Amino acid sequence: MRLSRYFLPVLKENPAEAQIVSHRYMLRAGMIKQQAAGIYSWLPLGYKVLKRIEQIVHEEQIRAGHIPLLMPTLQPADLWRESGRYDDYGQEMLRIKDRHERDMLYGPTNEEMITDIFRSHVNSYKDLPLTLYHIQWKFRDEVRPRFGVMRGREFLMKDGYNFDLTKEDALHAYNRHMVSYLRTYERMGLTAIPMRAASGPIGGDNTHEFLVLASTGESEVFYDDRVTELKLGTRDVDYDNRAEVLGICDEFTSLYARTDETHDAAVFEQVPEAHRKVGRGIEVGQIFYFGTKYSESMGATVVTADGSRVPVEMGSHGIGVSRLLGALIEANHDDKGIIWPEGVTPFHCGIVNLKQGDAATDAACEGLYKALKAQGLDPLYDDRDERAGAKFATMDLIGLPWRITVGPRGLANGVVELTSRRSGESEEMSAEAAVARIAQIYADHP
């Protein structure tokens, strides 16, 4: 994309309403525009990152054997009355009436609707196990929406639901989700710690939430810092192998990691003092096992091998897709702007032309732009008639991981400058070598 043809309404000054780094930089980088309290338009740069995050979530869900579908944002209230949650959920639920005076709601979650879909189409144990998920907009009427997309009222969420014959099968689905989530966050360049947590209005007595460490996090976190060193890496996980999946879950949950709700000071003191840490965390996902809570109340049953009919065992699993974008910025920034990890960057690299209008420099930039595109990469070429300082400031603000700088002096020596946004280190090399380096970097970050 040529920046002269792109819509990127960057701001030079910090917006007064932005209280945390991610909100401030998302506004300044032209990623979002507030339309009402806690409700945002996603401008092209923000939307691009949102779609990259969404794609990673889809890929890892499908890798784990989960099946995508799409449910509506509006739901009939009668389904929630069946489960008993319509009156229990509280004022966070936006309740509305259609033109026929039927009670509707803007869905904050989808346990009732997915259970209705299941009971309408699945009758036999032979159709199990089954896990369905979607990525859809949700609405929760927060009393004090703040911190931009971190605590908005409208948000994009992946929510998945497993249906199993036995508790053992459902707990394997729970563990499978834990591993798939760990891989999802890792691909985005995040360290998300799984911690036992409270289930809240979803229900059930077995749940873990995933927290990214950040000073602006809403939860106090007690943890053994060795848990942050654990990685799945390129491990090829067989999601059908229960022992393997359980082993990975045990590996990631064996070291102490708890929120306030579940913190045990006596147990925490058993962690070696050098590894004992207290910080704050941003919740970016949660998984639940709640057994037959919804299937019993809503009649989601299957016929077993002996002809009896039993309610299915269920769980739900959510990732805050739009919230993740804010968490990524909170974990990856400096005083100049955002620093995107390669896995989620809106553009793979930036090209800065130091002397727009100079024939040789323009030609070199055009050559780089086409060569990168030929490699299947998505570069952002700053071809504006702007001073160099302004171009560098824009690139630093929007946070592309790599920048190629092209100017007459370097071209006279047959080189361009490749700069890492994260380290700030620069290296001179030929244009061809710069393209090859960028292509290799992204081959290692699929």
Buried (B, 14 or more C-beta within 10 A) or exposed (E): BBBEEBEBEBEEEEBEEBBBBBBBBBBBBBBBEBEEEBEBEBBBBBBBBBBBBBEBBBBBBEEBBBEEEEBEEEBBBEBBEBBBBBEEBEEEBBBEEEEEEEBBBBBBBBBBBBBBBBBEEBEEBEEBBBBBBBBBEBBBBBEEBBBBBBBBBBBBBBBBBBBBBBEEBBBBBBBBBBBBBBBBBBBBBBBBBBBBBEBEEBBBEBBBBBBBBBEBBBBBBBBBBBBBEBEBEEEEBEBEEBEBBBEBBEBBBEBBBBBEEBBEEEEBEEBEEEEBBEBBBBBBBBBBBBBBBBBBBBEBBBEBEEEEEBBBBBBBBBBBBBBBBBBBBBBBBEEBBBBBBBBBBBBBBBBBBBBBEBEEBBEBBBBBBEBBEEBEBBBBBBBBEBEBEEBBBBBBBBBBBBBBBBBEEBBEEEBBBBBBBBEEEEEBBEBEBBBBBBBEBBEEBE
